[in-house]
Amino acid sequence: MSLQNAIDEHEPFLWSRIVVRGPASEALLQGQLSQDLTGLRESGAWSLLLDPTSDVLCTVALAPSGGGYELLVARSLAERALARLRRFHLRVDCTLSLEDAERGPYNTVGEQIDRAEPGPAEFLGLTPQCYGNSLVERTVSFTKGCFTGQELVARLDARGSSVPWRFVSARGPSLSSIEEVLSAKGPKGPKGVTSAVARDGEVLALGFLHRSALEDLGHDDQRVKVTVIP
């Protein structure tokens, strides 16, 4: 999982909007999103859209709108997210539509990396806990009742199980030096750099490493600084 080049930090991060309208909008989304929609404020909240296997399909910036809801998702994943929702849109009194959005919570890849937000390159068939407890805490409700993909997420939370892959941010003198550190240990899998931008003579990146590499952080390559997303 190696990138060829870091991109310009001003590369646009594009968004689309899934619009859900109708009397059963909340009922549909309560069963499909990880966030609790009950009493959702106008400012909205972050949620996850999971596959039935509990893998993260994408993050969603969710807000009430016009008697329904608007879901901001990364544009490159919007069609897939809409198709995933439509799989469970059976005899439900609401409509689903898709449109481009002019802006989102962040609007360049540089902003995404600064915020350590997972984007399309980071959604690699991993469970929410791989992205850190901070993401789980702000996107997943464990009290609202059942939603698609809940089973493994709830089991990992209840047991405190350690996931094999960890989401990290990193900075270093080159893309190859960061890739070397993230890929140094562990079996084959989603380890290495997933997104990277060049800024002020260095590379800032997001990626994954295997949990067996955690004890080596700060020792293998002092030129590369790696931070595990908490």
Secondary structure, 3 states (H helix, E strand, C coil): CCCCCCEECCCECCEEEEEEECCCHHHHHHCCECCCCCCCCCCCEEEEEECCCCCEEEEEEEEEECCEEEEEEEHHHHHHHHHHHHCCCCCCCCEEEEEEECCCCCCEHHHHHHHCCCCHHHCCCCCHHHHCHHHHHHHCCCCCCCCCCHHHHHHHHHHCCCCCEEEEEEEECCHHHHHHHHCCCCCCCCCEEEEEEEECCEEEEEEEEEHHHHHHCCCCCCCCEEEECC
